[in-house]
Amino acid sequence: MIAQLVHKTAFALALTGVLAGCEPQTAAEPVEQGPFEPTYLGVKTRLLDSDLVNFFVTMRGARDDSDVAAYAQCAAVQYTLIRGYGFTRHVRTQINEKNGVWSGDAVYTISAALPQGLKTIDAEVGVTDCIENAIPRV
């Protein structure tokens, strides 16, 4: 028991000595980015089944995949309302970027009642979010 205590104390002292020689790291200065000014290039839809819709979106100026996914979601929620339904559920989104042009290929289900699943969206709430974030819809 004493041997274990001596061993732990010696290890703690050695570790303290090693850490004492380390200088604190300062956080890197944040990189300032210009204003977010995307150009939305359009939406195409393809009905895959009565409740399954494929959305193709293209844009320039996306900061990352999430901007493209948001554009596709805005198309999906507006389309859902146009078709007279109240809910949509995200199935999948594939995103690519080439020469500054971002493209998204997203699939959503649309339904009158709240669908099962974790990625369900109330279409009216979704449209409101799109308007607030200045993202165009279908």
N, C-alpha and C positions, 0 to 999 in steps of 0.2 A: 504494500500500500504506500509506504513512504517512498519506495523507489519510483512508483508511478507519479507521485506528486512532484518529486525532484525532476523527473523527466519532463513533465508538463510545464513546470516552471522554467526549466532551461530552454524549452522550445519557445515559450512565450517571450522570454527575454531575447532570444536570438531573432525572433520575428520582429520584435519592437526595434531592435537595432537595424534590421534591414529596412523597415518602413521609415525609420527616422532619417535615412539618407535620401529618401524620395522627396522630390519637390512637388508641391501641389500642382495639379494640372488645371489650367484655366480653360474655360469653355471657348470654343472657336467663335469668332465674330459671325453673326448671322449674315448670310449672303442676301443682299437686297435684290429683289426681283422687281421687274417692271409691273405695271398694272396688268391684270388679267383681261385681255381683250380678244376673246375667241371669235372666230368666224364660222358660223354654222352653215354647212354646205348642202344640207338636205336630208330628207328621210324617205325611204321607200319601205313599203309594207308588203308582206306576202302572207295571205291566209293559208295556214298549213292544214287546219282542220276547223271545225265550227267554233272551237274555243282556244285554238292554238295559233299564235301570230308571230311571224318573224319580222323584226325591224332591222333595217340597214341604215346606219347613220354615218355621215362624214363631216369632219370639221377640221379647221386649222386653229392653232394656238392653244391646244389643250395642254394643261400643266402635267397631266398624267392620265392613267387609265380611268380614274374616277370621273373625270370631266366627260369622257366619252360615254361611260356607263350612265351618267346622269342624263345626258342628252337622249339616249335610247329609252330610259325610263320615262322621261317626259313625253316622248312620242307614244309610249305604251299607255300611259294613263289617259292622255287625251283621246287616243283611239278607242279605249275602253268606254269612255263617256259617249263618244260619237255613235258607237254601236248599241248604246242604251244599257250598258252594264255598269256595275258599281265597283267591281273589284278586279284586281289583276294580281298575278303571282309570277315572280321572276323564276325562270327555268335555268337559263344560262346566258352568258355574254362572252363573246370572243372579240378581242381588240387587237388591232395592228396599227403600226405607224410606218409610213414610208415617205421620205422627202418632206416631212412636215405636215403631211395629210394623215389624220387619224381616222380610222374606220372602225365601226362597231357592228357586230352581227349578234343581235340579241333575240331571245325567244321568251315570250310571256304567254301565260294562259289568261283568258278573260272570263268573268263569270258575274252573274247577277247576285249570287250569295257569296259570303266570305269563304274562299276556298281553303282546303286544308294545306298545311305547310307553314314554314317559318318565314318565307319571304313574301308575304301577302301585303298588298298595298290598297288602301282605300283610294279610289281614283280621284275623287273630288279633293281630298287632302293633298294628293300628289300633284294635281294641277296647280293648286294654290302655291305649293312649294316651288314649282317651276316658274310661275309668274314672279314670285318674290326674288328668285335667283336669276331672272331674265334669261331663262333657257326656253327656246322656242319649242312648240309642240307641233303635232301633225297639222 
